[in-house]
């Protein structure tokens, strides 16, 4: 039983967003479609359908960019799920 929990944790590929003070950590996304200091667009899968997350704000920066993780910082105004 514990093995399945560990396996799920290690092989976790579900799209996730963690919102912190003026930071958004996004994991398990497909690709970053666009980014500038006012907008970041990330594509992800939700129930096997490609979706888009748009982060709008000012002075946005991508402070961490990994294969399956991105951290966006700045004055975040809103997020749109499309």
Buried (B, 14 or more C-beta within 10 A) or exposed (E): EEEEEEEEEEEEEEBEBEEEEEBBBBBBBBEBBEBEEBBBBBBBBEEEEEBBBBBBBEEBEEEEEEEEEBBBBBEBEEBEEE
